[in-house]
Amino acid sequence: MRDRLPGRVTVTELAGVARLSPYHFLRVFKRATGHTPHRYLTLLRIAEAKRLLEAGVTVTQAAQRCGFYSAAHLSGVFLRETGVRPSRWPPPTSDHCAGERLTV
C-alpha cells in the first residue's frame, strides 16, 4: 500500500497479493491491523502528507503525491484526522513541551 499511495488500490488487488478471497482478506486485514484497508490507506496517506509538508512541499503537491483528488480533499481529510488544516502543519510547539511534536 505504501508503494501505491498516489494510485488507486483495490481490495481485489490486495487480496490477490495475499492469495485470499476479497472477503477473507478484509477479515484478516482488520484483525491484523485494527483497521479496514481503506482506513489504513487513509492513515498512510495522511502520515506521508505530514512528512511532505514538514519538508516544505505545498498542500497541492502533497495531495497529488499522496493520492488525494485535490488539495481541498486532502485538506478535509487532514483536518478530520489531525484537527488542523494542512496549511497549518506542522503545528507550532508550545513552550511547555519544547522539543515535542504533536503526533496524531
N, C-alpha and C positions, 0 to 999 in steps of 0.2 A: 504494500500500500504506500509506503514511503517513497518508493521509486516512481509511483504514478500519481503523485499529488496533483499536478496540473491537469491530468486527464480524467477521463471517466473510468470508474472502477465499478464493476457489477458483481453482485453476489454469485452469479453463474460462473464468472471468470475465477473468482476467489475459490469457489467450491471445486472447480476443475483443477486448480493448482493443488488443492488439498486432497484431491481424489475422493471427494464426498459429494453426496447429493446436495443441492442447494438448501433443502430443509434441514438436513442433518448438520450441514456446515453452520447454519445460523445458530442452532442449539449449542454446538460445540464451541463456536466462537464466543458466544455470550457467556457460556460457563467459564471459559478460559480468561476472558478479558473483563468481564463485568459490563460490557457494552455491546450494542448491536454493531455490525460492520459500519453502518452509516455514521453512527455516533462516534465511533473510534476514528474513522476517517476525518470527521469534522475536527476532532481534538488534535489529530496530527497536523491538519492544515492550519489550525489556529496557532499551534506551537511553532510551526515553520514561519508563519506570518509575524509572530512576535520576534523571532530571531532575525528575520529580514528587516523589520522596522528598526530594531536595535542597531542594525548595521547601516542604517541610513537610507534604505530603499523607500521609495514613495508608496503610498497606500495603493495606488493604481497598479504599480509594478508588483507589489506583494500579492494583490488579488489575482493577477494574471499567473504568477509563478506558483500559487497555492491552489489553483483550481476553482476559484470563485468566479461567478458570472460577470461581476463588475465590482468596482470599488464600493458601491452602495451595498451590494450583497455582503462583501467582506465586513463592511462597517456594522451592519445589523447583527451578523453572527458574532463578530468580535465583541460588540457591546453586550450582547446576551451572555456570552461566555466569560468575559473578564470584568464587566462593569464599567469599562471605559471605551471610548472610541479609539480606533487605531491611530488616528491623528494625534492622540494624546499619549501614545505608547512610546517609550517606557514611561510609567508614571514617575514623578519626582520622588526621591527618597526623603522621608521626613527626618528631622533632627534626632528624634528619639530612637530611630532604628537605622542609623547611619551604616551604610555598607550592605544593608539587606535590600533585596528586591522583592516586590510583590510577585508571587507566583500563583497562577490560577490554573 
